[in-house]
Amino acid sequence: MGALVLTLISGSALLAPFIVPRDPIKIDPARTLRAPSLDAPFGTDHLGRDVLSRALHGGRLSLQVGIVSVGISLGCGLAMGLLAGFSGGWRDMVIMRAMDALLACPSVLLALAMITVLGPGLRNVMIAVGLAHVPHYTRIVRSSVLTATRTPYVDAARALGCRDARLALRHILPNALAPVIVVATLGIPTAIVVGAGFSFLGLGAQPPTPEWGAMVSGGREYLRRGWWISTTPGLMILLSVLAINLLGDGLREALDPLERDGLIARSRGMSVGGGG
């Protein structure tokens, strides 16, 4: 269900010009604050712009914020976590103490400090949110790598003369990716919400760019006369976050051996009980 809803949302965002041909940034004073109707299914905003068109086009940016931010976090976390867990020694100590220092500051405040230095803008928001969550991924990758290095196949590869670089990249890293993929999937909704929050505060997407957080902010002054302006992007955020969380839960059950074994055992118990 999560994958289905996410496919519908992302597909609608990609095909937005064909679904709603109206220009999302074109101002039409004659159509201001129109309630939802056949001509405008989700109404128009205070500048006469079609809310549905802006919401669909805004999905491109909001989903991009989540994916790019998590990509930055995942890439940096994989590199540093693999180096710390596989090398050990002083490298492990330096990297992990630096990650502990970053974890001492809440990730939202850390991202806010980075945006203050980099300046407002959607690209800077993606960089800041991505870098702020690097410590979480580094710790998870390091833990998975430490677990993988104690397995028999690693000892066998060392005995066969496998070099450290090949051992780390070809044998340890692929077998340590399962929990990281699950965490990354569940991290995308967080990045979407945080990115929308920064846009709501005026630090992300700048007018007239359609973005869900900026749309919610732009319609907050018209909640009595035009509740649909903020409600539509808010519902898009809600559905996207819910869909990705459901998808992440499904991936966790599919990729986690303990969870998968537990589901198999429960299903067998139910079938035996049903047969009895």
Residue, then its C-alpha position, 0 to 999 in steps of 0.5 A: m500500500g505504501a509503494l502504491v500511494l507513493t507511486l501515485i504521488s510521485g507519478s502525479a508530480l512527474l506528470a503534473p504538466f499533463i494532469v493540470p496544464r495550468d501554470p503553477i506560478k501564473i497570477d490571475p487576479a480574476r480567479t483569487l480565492r475561488a473555492p474548489s470546483l470543476d474548473a479548479p478541483f482544489g480551488t485557487d489561492h490569494l493570487g489566483r494560482d491553481v492550488l492543484s497545479r502548485a501542489l503537484h509541481g511542488g511534489r517534485l521539490s518536496l520529494q527531491v528534498g527527502i531523496v537528496s538529503v538522505g542520499i547525502s547522509l547515506g553517502c557520507g555515513l557509508a564512507m565514514g562508518l565503513l572506515a571506522g568499523f573496518s579500520g578500527g584503532w585511532r581512525d575509529m576513535v576520531i570519527m566516532r568522537a566527532m559523530d558523538a559531538l555532532l549528536a550532542c546537538p539536535s539535528v534540526l538545530l544543526a541544520l538550522a545553523m548550517i542554513t544560517v551560514l550557507g544562506p536560504g534556498l532549497r539547495n542549501v536546505m538539502i545540504a544542511v538536512g543531509l549533513a545534519h543526519v550523517p552521524h546517525y547513518t555513520r553509527i548504524v553503518r559502523s555497527s553493521v560493519l563490526t557485526a559483519t567482520r566477525t562472521p566466518y566468511v570474512d575470516a575465510a576471505r582473509a585466509l585466501g589472501c583477499r586485500d582489505a579494500r576488496l574485503a571491505l567493498r565486496h564482502i562486508l559492505p553488501n552484507a551490512l546494507a540491509p539495516v542501512i537501507v531500511v533506516a534510509t527509507l524511513g529517513i526520507p519522511t523526516a527529511i521531507v517534513v524538516g525541509a517543508g518546515f524550513s520552507f514554511l519559515g522562509l528558509g527553503a523554497q522562495p516565492p513564487t516556487p511551488e513547494w509544499g511547506a512554502m504553500v502551507s506558509g503562504g495560505r496560513e493568513y487565509l485559513r478562514r476564507g481559503w482553507w484549501i490553500s494550506t490544506t491541500p499541500g498539508l494533505m500531500i505531506l501527510l500522505s507522502v510521509l505515511a506512504i514512505n513509512l509503510l514502505g519502510d516497514g515493509l522493507r524492514e520486515a523483508l530485509d531483517p532476518l529476525e523479523r522475517d523469521g518471526l513473521i514466518a513462524r507466526s504465519r505457520g502458527m496461524s495455519v496450524g491453529g486454523g487447521g486444528 
